Structures are given as structure tokens and as C-alpha cells.
């Protein structure tokens, strides 16, 4: 990251500052100046970012301000609210921090402009999962809305996604994970090996799944297949008949008293597990870590059918231009340069640019979080709290083991409206 004061020929640094913000914006917009942090400090730029709570983190905004002089105004919402706002209030944000399944709803509305990969400094460092759908050459491409299927367009202005890699990236991936069931090993009383275990009558009234329709239906699909009830052609794009079979099963299970609750927020899932009200449930990796940090046994259980995965990224609002657009690219390049990646990895998520993140982690942290090695010393959260003691091994093992066993990605189905209608019937039943 350069901070030297480069100015176009014929304009002195002092003269430039005298010309005022409007003219400076024009000069920056021309691409003649690359000494961004200094310029942004002199002519403050604010970028309004909204998205889900997992990645709208105050520490990132503070570090961005310190490193770039760019002010980030962050707003956190749930997934469904993020999808709605992206489409219906396009002038209310500059950066959309959204999930890939949401992008399928948002991008065709024309509210996000694609990025020129030639302006992305770390494009070549982005893991191939987001470009080809395969983590390793022999990986099987998972079902659902795999990020690479909505990752590119042929040209600016295009509303349909390209079949493969192009110069135009719909958004830069930033954060993703392989999700499974969280359990209280001290309370379940037996080995948990399959998604079907959440339906064991022994756990009646002590289970929970999450109440975000597009994600909850995926957990339900993993459960249904594991129980042998149904074999979906594509879990991420069910037929009406498959949706009906899945929801009817959930309604019966609910009426039989199998579920204790349905959670929407990270905090709700932590509280259900920490209190012991629930012993097995849909969960997110940092929520498991949050329970463990209270001194309570909690495990993110690898299951034989594999993981349900999700990914998110940063999209540029269609209205961005000139200095605002340059600042947005600078922010995205900073975001993928390593500090944020290390921060996200330390939370139990994964960075999309692993090589740069590695430079901001100790060898022990990298070994524990990414390589699946036993921790040599205590593993700390980004805030410095002890998350794991020396000797601990990450649930599910290494990055390649976990992301290599993804069965399906969070998704938007062709029958999305019908699915949501039926899901709401289940929650109301």
C-alpha cells in the first residue's frame, strides 16, 4: 500500500489542496493520483456499507479509518432484510456486504455494478472455489448457489451471469464457512455422526434450527436426505413437490414437539446452547466459539453427509463513480490485503485471500485454524480472549478437509416464493 504523495505533473501538492474537494475529486477520479490514504485524509470520503452482522465488524471500520482515512458507516441486518434493502433502497448504500445466494436476487435488479478484475490488486490470491467452484482439482462442485455460478458477467450492464471466469466480477468474496450442527457433548450423551441425529426422539424438545427460510430449508434438506426420506435432484433448487415433502415433515416434527425454538440471530443461538435448553441445533462456527468462551462444552460436529456452506462478499453500488468509486476499489484492495483476512480466520470463518491473511497470523494460529494442527499455545479471539487451550484441534480439521466436504451452498430456488410461503406456514404451525 503506497502512501507517497503522487500528483500529476504541473500540480503542486499545496496547489492541489487549495483547489478544494470538488476539483480534487475530479483529479482522483481521473486515476492520476495513487497516494490515496493522504488524499482521503485531506478530503474525507465516507462509504456506507450494509450487510449481515457476521462481517459488519466495528474493528474493521476502525482499522480502515486508520490505514486509509476512509470512514466506513456500517449497518448490520439479517439476511432477508439485506436482500430487500439491496434492491429497494439502492441509493442508501455504497457497498453491499451480501451473501452469494442474495446476489442471485440482487444483481439482476441492476443495483450493483461489476468490478474490473484488473483493478483488484489481489484477484490472483482469491481461492479457486470462487472462480471455478472447486477447492482442489478433484473437488466435486456442490449443489445450491455455488459462488462461481453468480461470480461473473460478460460486461458491465449485463443482468445474466457468465458461464465462467471473465474480466467482470460481480463482487469480491470476503468471508465464508462450512456449517454443520452444534452440539453440547456433555448433554447429548452419545456420538453424533449424521444430520439425521437432530431428529432423534431422545432429543425431543431440545433441538433448534434457524429461521432464515433460504438457509433453514438447506438444513432441513440435509436432515431429510440423511434420514433417507428423499433424494433431491438439487437441494438448492427443489421442485414444489420436494418443498412440500420437506415442509410437511418439519411441520409434523414441530407438532410432535421435536423443536425447542427457531433462532434468527447469532445471540439467540448462543443463548439456547449456553443455557442447555437446546443440546443439538443449526449453528455458526463463531457461535460455538462464543459458547466455549463461557467455559461451556460445545462442539461444531463434522457429519458424514458433509457441510452446508455459505459465502459473502462486497459489491459496488451502481451509483458509485469518480472519487467515490476509486475509494471503494481502494477499500476492497485493502480488505483483501491480509489484515481483515487474519481477523476473520481468527473468528472461525475463512478469508477469500488466504495467502495474504497468512501474513497476519502467527504460525500457531495458522496451524490451528487453517491446517487442522493441534494448538501449541492458547488460541485467542481477535479481541484477545482465550478461545481454545493449547493442544486443542479445530472441529472438522483443516480448511481443505472442511471446505472440501461441502454438500450444498445456501441458495435461492426457482420456487423461492413458494418455498418461503410454505416455510412461514411451518413456523406458524
GUDODO-356140 format. One line per field, with one value per residue (C-alpha): x negated, y negated, z negated; chain; residue in three letters. Coordinates in nm, 3 decimals, always signed. Layout:
BEGIN
X X, ...
Y Y, ...
Z Z, ...
chain A, ...
res ALA, ...
END
This chain:
BEGIN
X +0.000, -0.167, -0.121, -0.358, -0.213, -0.200, -0.045, -0.001, -0.267, -0.213, -0.010, -0.197, -0.081, +0.007, +0.183, +0.387, +0.508, +0.606, +0.824, +1.082, +1.264, +1.466, +1.167, +0.964, +1.243, +1.217, +0.840, +0.868, +1.144, +0.911, +0.683, +0.381, +0.327, +0.247, +0.146, +0.492, +0.458, +0.319, +0.579, +0.869, +0.749, +0.746, +1.080, +1.273, +1.470, +1.739, +1.854, +2.190, +2.182, +2.465, +2.494, +2.526, +2.381, +2.111, +1.885, +2.006, +1.749, +1.652, +1.285, +1.272, +1.417, +1.164, +0.868, +0.991, +1.005, +0.655, +0.498, +0.684, +0.851, +1.182, +1.480, +1.699, +2.055, +2.174, +2.532, +2.599, +2.921, +3.038, +3.007, +3.365, +3.359, +3.025, +3.170, +3.470, +3.269, +3.016, +3.293, +3.543, +3.308, +3.009, +2.920, +2.893, +2.557, +2.226, +2.101, +2.331, +2.184, +2.408, +2.415, +2.389, +2.741, +2.866, +2.663, +2.883, +3.181, +2.993, +2.765, +3.035, +3.203, +2.912, +2.828, +2.472, +2.202, +1.949, +1.581, +1.297, +1.059, +0.770, +0.831, +0.830, +0.478, +0.523, +0.752, +0.496, +0.486, +0.859, +0.916, +1.034, +1.361, +1.494, +1.368, +1.424, +1.631, +1.353, +1.122, +0.887, +0.880, +1.060, +1.328, +1.692, +1.888, +2.152, +2.526, +2.709, +2.593, +2.219, +2.048, +1.870, +2.208, +2.301, +1.946, +1.903, +2.079, +1.962, +1.968, +2.091, +2.468, +2.527, +2.800, +2.730, +2.433, +2.147, +2.077, +1.714, +1.440, +1.438, +1.289, +1.603, +1.651, +1.998, +1.844, +1.525, +1.561, +1.457, +1.597, +1.733, +1.758, +1.869, +2.166, +2.283, +2.471, +2.356, +2.388, +2.344, +2.122, +2.180, +2.560, +2.623, +2.486, +2.374, +2.175, +2.332, +2.241, +2.523, +2.761, +3.041, +2.938, +3.121, +3.447, +3.364, +3.664, +3.411, +3.358, +3.730, +3.786, +3.410, +3.334, +3.344, +3.297, +3.252, +3.545, +3.400, +3.601, +3.332, +3.083, +3.317, +3.456, +3.100, +3.051, +3.387, +3.274, +2.953, +3.165, +3.420, +3.155, +2.964, +3.283, +3.341, +3.675, +3.596, +3.316, +3.321, +3.210, +3.063, +3.113, +3.053, +3.330, +3.619, +3.936, +4.269, +4.322, +3.984, +4.060, +4.397, +4.244, +3.974, +4.208, +4.473, +4.203, +4.091, +4.450, +4.506, +4.178, +4.273, +4.620, +4.459, +4.254, +3.910, +3.802, +3.746, +3.712, +3.621, +3.349, +3.278, +2.977, +2.631, +2.705, +3.021, +2.830, +2.560, +2.817, +3.012, +2.695, +2.528, +2.845, +2.873, +3.230, +3.103, +2.841, +2.821, +2.902, +2.816, +2.521, +2.245, +1.880, +1.821, +2.141, +1.989, +1.672, +1.882, +2.041, +1.699, +1.556, +1.808, +1.644, +1.930, +1.864, +1.983, +1.871, +1.913, +1.973, +1.844, +2.113, +2.078, +2.301, +2.078, +2.137, +2.382, +2.179, +2.226, +2.015, +2.035, +1.861, +1.851, +2.045, +2.021, +2.343, +2.438, +2.436, +2.067, +1.840, +1.535, +1.361, +1.624, +1.566, +1.187, +1.217, +1.439, +1.178, +0.906, +1.114, +1.170, +0.799, +0.721, +0.985, +0.818, +0.462, +0.448, +0.533, +0.908, +0.849, +0.645, +0.917, +1.191, +0.984, +0.934, +1.311, +1.353, +1.459, +1.239, +1.075, +1.113, +0.749, +0.571, +0.214, +0.241, +0.423, +0.142, -0.099, +0.118, +0.138, -0.118, -0.240, -0.043, +0.279, +0.241, +0.170, +0.478, +0.735, +0.625, +0.409, +0.601, +0.294, +0.308, +0.262, -0.086, +0.029, +0.363, +0.568, +0.703, +1.000, +0.936, +1.027, +0.763, +0.996, +0.881, +1.092, +0.902, +0.636, +0.304, +0.349, +0.695, +0.769, +1.028, +1.362, +1.366, +0.993, +0.820, +0.951, +0.919, +1.095, +1.387, +1.437, +1.359, +1.667, +1.933, +2.255, +2.455, +2.437, +2.704, +2.930, +3.218, +3.454, +3.663, +3.959, +3.827, +4.160, +4.346, +4.074, +4.087, +4.469, +4.450, +4.167, +4.378, +4.660, +4.414, +4.306, +4.671, +4.790
Y +0.000, -0.322, -0.643, -0.866, -1.190, -1.136, -1.423, -1.476, -1.685, -2.058, -2.047, -2.103, -1.926, -2.260, -2.381, -2.062, -2.107, -2.468, -2.357, -2.218, -1.891, -1.906, -1.956, -1.705, -1.453, -1.510, -1.461, -1.144, -1.017, -1.054, -0.790, -1.023, -1.004, -0.690, -0.833, -0.751, -0.749, -1.103, -1.228, -1.067, -1.226, -1.570, -1.521, -1.284, -1.013, -0.809, -0.475, -0.346, +0.032, +0.259, +0.633, +0.922, +0.899, +1.162, +0.924, +0.574, +0.550, +0.226, +0.328, +0.345, -0.008, -0.142, +0.023, -0.103, -0.459, -0.427, -0.272, -0.454, -0.758, -0.630, -0.638, -0.326, -0.365, -0.010, +0.112, +0.474, +0.653, +1.013, +1.191, +1.136, +0.767, +0.730, +0.878, +0.644, +0.329, +0.400, +0.397, +0.145, -0.120, -0.125, -0.488, -0.415, -0.233, -0.239, +0.110, +0.413, +0.676, +0.963, +1.340, +1.514, +1.654, +1.297, +1.180, +1.404, +1.187, +0.856, +0.845, +0.883, +0.570, +0.361, +0.208, +0.349, +0.267, +0.538, +0.491, +0.484, +0.756, +0.551, +0.303, +0.576, +0.599, +0.945, +1.109, +1.383, +1.462, +1.541, +1.912, +2.104, +2.201, +1.858, +1.881, +2.244, +2.394, +2.636, +2.604, +2.866, +3.001, +3.321, +3.150, +3.215, +2.895, +2.868, +2.820, +2.492, +2.141, +2.212, +1.868, +1.916, +1.961, +1.600, +1.463, +1.314, +1.125, +1.082, +0.700, +0.404, +0.368, +0.741, +0.882, +1.251, +1.436, +1.562, +1.935, +1.897, +1.657, +1.315, +0.969, +0.862, +0.985, +0.942, +0.896, +0.970, +1.269, +1.190, +1.443, +1.799, +2.115, +2.476, +2.506, +2.808, +2.883, +2.751, +2.989, +2.992, +3.304, +3.308, +3.326, +3.532, +3.844, +4.021, +3.990, +3.758, +3.858, +3.757, +3.470, +3.719, +3.718, +3.389, +3.585, +3.850, +3.877, +3.874, +3.502, +3.416, +3.056, +2.988, +2.913, +2.600, +2.498, +2.146, +1.942, +1.783, +1.964, +1.987, +2.133, +2.328, +2.520, +2.634, +2.772, +2.945, +3.092, +3.226, +3.385, +3.531, +3.692, +3.823, +3.991, +4.150, +3.970, +3.817, +3.783, +3.434, +3.374, +3.046, +2.949, +2.589, +2.586, +2.803, +2.876, +2.780, +3.147, +3.163, +2.840, +2.979, +3.307, +3.118, +2.867, +3.129, +3.330, +3.023, +2.936, +3.289, +3.282, +2.945, +3.066, +3.374, +3.137, +3.213, +2.846, +2.618, +2.299, +2.139, +1.875, +1.582, +1.416, +1.525, +1.425, +1.634, +1.945, +1.881, +1.836, +2.150, +2.359, +2.197, +2.236, +2.605, +2.555, +2.695, +2.971, +3.001, +2.728, +2.537, +2.321, +2.094, +2.152, +1.831, +1.901, +2.234, +2.045, +1.793, +2.074, +2.231, +1.897, +1.908, +2.231, +2.446, +2.756, +2.703, +2.875, +2.800, +3.160, +3.290, +3.512, +3.791, +3.622, +3.312, +2.943, +2.676, +2.379, +2.006, +1.721, +1.346, +1.060, +0.689, +0.543, +0.190, -0.012, -0.104, -0.477, -0.490, -0.693, -0.919, -0.961, -0.751, -0.459, -0.493, -0.494, -0.185, +0.004, -0.110, +0.018, +0.355, +0.390, +0.307, +0.558, +0.842, +0.737, +0.958, +0.782, +0.841, +1.196, +1.278, +1.125, +1.334, +1.654, +1.599, +1.590, +1.932, +1.802, +1.824, +1.545, +1.550, +1.444, +1.699, +1.613, +1.252, +1.349, +1.589, +1.295, +1.152, +1.472, +1.645, +1.989, +2.144, +1.960, +2.065, +2.423, +2.437, +2.255, +2.349, +2.662, +2.854, +2.891, +2.909, +2.564, +2.515, +2.238, +2.082, +1.968, +1.616, +1.443, +1.119, +0.937, +1.131, +1.370, +1.731, +1.940, +2.269, +2.411, +2.550, +2.897, +2.827, +2.928, +2.744, +2.925, +3.077, +3.036, +2.834, +2.579, +2.832, +3.106, +2.879, +2.678, +2.993, +3.165, +2.908, +3.083, +2.772, +2.393, +2.158, +2.093, +1.914, +2.158, +2.103, +2.174, +1.932, +1.754, +2.079, +2.212, +1.901, +1.920, +2.284, +2.213, +1.944, +2.199, +2.427, +2.151, +2.058, +2.419
Z +0.000, +0.110, -0.088, +0.106, +0.239, +0.610, +0.803, +1.176, +1.349, +1.322, +0.997, +0.673, +0.356, +0.196, +0.511, +0.520, +0.163, +0.247, +0.537, +0.294, +0.260, +0.582, +0.808, +0.610, +0.661, +1.033, +1.028, +0.816, +1.041, +1.337, +1.187, +1.189, +0.813, +0.622, +0.283, +0.151, -0.229, -0.232, +0.014, -0.172, -0.495, -0.331, -0.152, -0.372, -0.197, -0.369, -0.233, -0.356, -0.393, -0.499, -0.536, -0.775, -1.126, -1.069, -0.879, -0.969, -1.247, -1.418, -1.439, -1.057, -1.026, -1.281, -1.104, -0.765, -0.901, -1.048, -0.736, -0.457, -0.612, -0.469, -0.706, -0.691, -0.810, -0.879, -0.921, -1.020, -0.920, -0.886, -0.551, -0.432, -0.524, -0.343, -0.023, -0.039, -0.112, +0.163, +0.425, +0.286, +0.143, +0.382, +0.301, -0.073, -0.046, +0.140, +0.050, +0.027, -0.204, -0.100, -0.063, +0.274, +0.263, +0.204, +0.505, +0.721, +0.618, +0.621, +0.925, +1.194, +1.046, +1.178, +0.839, +0.824, +1.080, +1.167, +1.078, +1.326, +1.206, +1.348, +1.063, +0.799, +0.660, +0.501, +0.756, +0.822, +0.447, +0.426, +0.363, +0.674, +0.502, +0.606, +0.964, +1.064, +0.782, +0.694, +0.396, +0.540, +0.898, +0.790, +0.576, +0.660, +0.728, +0.456, +0.509, +0.447, +0.543, +0.563, +0.566, +0.900, +1.074, +0.989, +0.976, +1.323, +1.602, +1.962, +1.950, +1.741, +1.772, +1.817, +1.592, +1.650, +1.503, +1.719, +1.752, +1.647, +1.543, +1.719, +1.660, +1.470, +1.116, +0.961, +0.616, +0.426, +0.192, -0.164, -0.412, -0.400, -0.604, -0.615, -0.853, -1.046, -1.367, -1.702, -1.996, -2.373, -2.404, -2.781, -2.732, -2.416, -2.584, -2.267, -1.946, -1.685, -1.328, -1.094, -1.021, -1.100, -1.469, -1.528, -1.482, -1.744, -1.981, -2.268, -2.193, -2.181, -2.287, -2.292, -1.926, -1.713, -1.351, -1.221, -1.097, -0.783, -0.512, -0.242, -0.493, -0.718, -0.420, -0.341, -0.692, -0.654, -0.321, -0.476, -0.752, -0.507, -0.286, -0.588, -0.715, -0.375, -0.335, +0.002, +0.260, +0.408, +0.765, +0.631, +0.267, +0.369, +0.630, +0.512, +0.705, +0.547, +0.460, +0.284, +0.095, -0.015, -0.134, -0.329, -0.493, -0.574, -0.751, -0.950, -1.049, -1.180, -1.374, -1.520, -1.622, -1.780, -1.999, -1.848, -1.839, -2.137, -1.931, -1.599, -1.606, -1.375, -1.533, -1.640, -2.001, -2.017, -1.908, -2.170, -2.448, -2.357, -2.368, -2.669, -2.880, -2.795, -2.668, -2.339, -2.302, -1.921, -1.665, -1.348, -1.440, -1.309, -1.395, -1.597, -1.795, -1.902, -1.999, -2.195, -2.399, -2.461, -2.574, -2.862, -2.981, -2.847, -2.636, -2.277, -1.957, -1.587, -1.485, -1.149, -0.996, -0.742, -0.481, -0.475, -0.530, -0.423, -0.310, -0.263, -0.136, -0.125, +0.046, +0.117, +0.409, +0.551, +0.569, +0.926, +0.847, +0.745, +0.975, +0.968, +0.633, +0.451, +0.687, +0.657, +0.279, +0.293, +0.501, +0.261, -0.032, +0.138, +0.215, -0.147, -0.265, -0.072, -0.162, -0.473, -0.798, -0.767, -0.641, -0.951, -1.169, -1.003, -1.017, -1.391, -1.435, -1.276, -0.935, -0.625, -0.427, -0.049, -0.003, -0.221, -0.115, -0.231, -0.555, -0.645, -0.677, -0.957, -1.164, -1.383, -1.272, -1.560, -1.466, -1.102, -1.209, -1.433, -1.220, -0.867, -0.878, -1.146, -1.367, -1.749, -1.905, -2.051, -2.287, -2.380, -2.081, -2.123, -1.965, -1.770, -2.093, -2.290, -2.477, -2.515, -2.276, -2.290, -2.520, -2.398, -2.249, -2.101, -1.741, -1.533, -1.495, -1.146, -1.094, -0.823, -0.574, -0.290, -0.491, -0.584, -0.263, -0.062, -0.209, -0.118, -0.009, +0.078, +0.073, -0.061, +0.231, +0.398, +0.567, +0.878, +0.648, +0.384, +0.326, +0.284, +0.053, -0.171, -0.185, -0.294, -0.540, -0.707, -0.739, -0.922, -1.163, -1.227, -1.266
chain A, A, A, A, A, A, A, A, A, A, A, A, A, A, A, A, A, A, A, A, A, A, A, A, A, A, A, A, A, A, A, A, A, A, A, A, A, A, A, A, A, A, A, A, A, A, A, A, A, A, A, A, A, A, A, A, A, A, A, A, A, A, A, A, A, A, A, A, A, A, A, A, A, A, A, A, A, A, A, A, A, A, A, A, A, A, A, A, A, A, A, A, A, A, A, A, A, A, A, A, A, A, A, A, A, A, A, A, A, A, A, A, A, A, A, A, A, A, A, A, A, A, A, A, A, A, A, A, A, A, A, A, A, A, A, A, A, A, A, A, A, A, A, A, A, A, A, A, A, A, A, A, A, A, A, A, A, A, A, A, A, A, A, A, A, A, A, A, A, A, A, A, A, A, A, A, A, A, A, A, A, A, A, A, A, A, A, A, A, A, A, A, A, A, A, A, A, A, A, A, A, A, A, A, A, A, A, A, A, A, A, A, A, A, A, A, A, A, A, A, A, A, A, A, A, A, A, A, A, A, A, A, A, A, A, A, A, A, A, A, A, A, A, A, A, A, A, A, A, A, A, A, A, A, A, A, A, A, A, A, A, A, A, A, A, A, A, A, A, A, A, A, A, A, A, A, A, A, A, A, A, A, A, A, A, A, A, A, A, A, A, A, A, A, A, A, A, A, A, A, A, A, A, A, A, A, A, A, A, A, A, A, A, A, A, A, A, A, A, A, A, A, A, A, A, A, A, A, A, A, A, A, A, A, A, A, A, A, A, A, A, A, A, A, A, A, A, A, A, A, A, A, A, A, A, A, A, A, A, A, A, A, A, A, A, A, A, A, A, A, A, A, A, A, A, A, A, A, A, A, A, A, A, A, A, A, A, A, A, A, A, A, A, A, A, A, A, A, A, A, A, A, A, A, A, A, A, A, A, A, A, A, A, A, A, A, A, A, A, A, A, A, A, A, A, A, A, A, A
res UNK, UNK, UNK, UNK, UNK, UNK, UNK, UNK, UNK, UNK, UNK, UNK, UNK, UNK, UNK, UNK, UNK, UNK, UNK, UNK, UNK, UNK, UNK, UNK, UNK, UNK, UNK, UNK, UNK, UNK, UNK, UNK, UNK, UNK, UNK, UNK, UNK, UNK, UNK, UNK, UNK, UNK, UNK, UNK, UNK, UNK, UNK, UNK, UNK, UNK, UNK, UNK, UNK, UNK, UNK, UNK, UNK, UNK, UNK, UNK, UNK, UNK, UNK, UNK, UNK, UNK, UNK, UNK, UNK, UNK, UNK, UNK, UNK, UNK, UNK, UNK, UNK, UNK, UNK, UNK, UNK, UNK, UNK, UNK, UNK, UNK, UNK, UNK, UNK, UNK, UNK, UNK, UNK, UNK, UNK, UNK, UNK, UNK, UNK, UNK, UNK, UNK, UNK, UNK, UNK, UNK, UNK, UNK, UNK, UNK, UNK, UNK, UNK, UNK, UNK, UNK, UNK, UNK, UNK, UNK, UNK, UNK, UNK, UNK, UNK, UNK, UNK, UNK, UNK, UNK, UNK, UNK, UNK, UNK, UNK, UNK, UNK, UNK, UNK, UNK, UNK, UNK, UNK, UNK, UNK, UNK, UNK, UNK, UNK, UNK, UNK, UNK, UNK, UNK, UNK, UNK, UNK, UNK, UNK, UNK, UNK, UNK, UNK, UNK, UNK, UNK, UNK, UNK, UNK, UNK, UNK, UNK, UNK, UNK, UNK, UNK, UNK, UNK, UNK, UNK, UNK, UNK, UNK, UNK, UNK, UNK, UNK, UNK, UNK, UNK, UNK, UNK, UNK, UNK, UNK, UNK, UNK, UNK, UNK, UNK, UNK, UNK, UNK, UNK, UNK, UNK, UNK, UNK, UNK, UNK, UNK, UNK, UNK, UNK, UNK, UNK, UNK, UNK, UNK, UNK, UNK, UNK, UNK, UNK, UNK, UNK, UNK, UNK, UNK, UNK, UNK, UNK, UNK, UNK, UNK, UNK, UNK, UNK, UNK, UNK, UNK, UNK, UNK, UNK, UNK, UNK, UNK, UNK, UNK, UNK, UNK, UNK, UNK, UNK, UNK, UNK, UNK, UNK, UNK, UNK, UNK, UNK, UNK, UNK, UNK, UNK, UNK, UNK, UNK, UNK, UNK, UNK, UNK, UNK, UNK, UNK, UNK, UNK, UNK, UNK, UNK, UNK, UNK, UNK, UNK, UNK, UNK, UNK, UNK, UNK, UNK, UNK, UNK, UNK, UNK, UNK, UNK, UNK, UNK, UNK, UNK, UNK, UNK, UNK, UNK, UNK, UNK, UNK, UNK, UNK, UNK, UNK, UNK, UNK, UNK, UNK, UNK, UNK, UNK, UNK, UNK, UNK, UNK, UNK, UNK, UNK, UNK, UNK, UNK, UNK, UNK, UNK, UNK, UNK, UNK, UNK, UNK, UNK, UNK, UNK, UNK, UNK, UNK, UNK, UNK, UNK, UNK, UNK, UNK, UNK, UNK, UNK, UNK, UNK, UNK, UNK, UNK, UNK, UNK, UNK, UNK, UNK, UNK, UNK, UNK, UNK, UNK, UNK, UNK, UNK, UNK, UNK, UNK, UNK, UNK, UNK, UNK, UNK, UNK, UNK, UNK, UNK, UNK, UNK, UNK, UNK, UNK, UNK, UNK, UNK, UNK, UNK, UNK, UNK, UNK, UNK, UNK, UNK, UNK, UNK, UNK, UNK, UNK, UNK, UNK, UNK, UNK, UNK, UNK, UNK, UNK, UNK, UNK, UNK, UNK, UNK, UNK, UNK, UNK, UNK, UNK, UNK, UNK, UNK, UNK, UNK, UNK, UNK, UNK
END
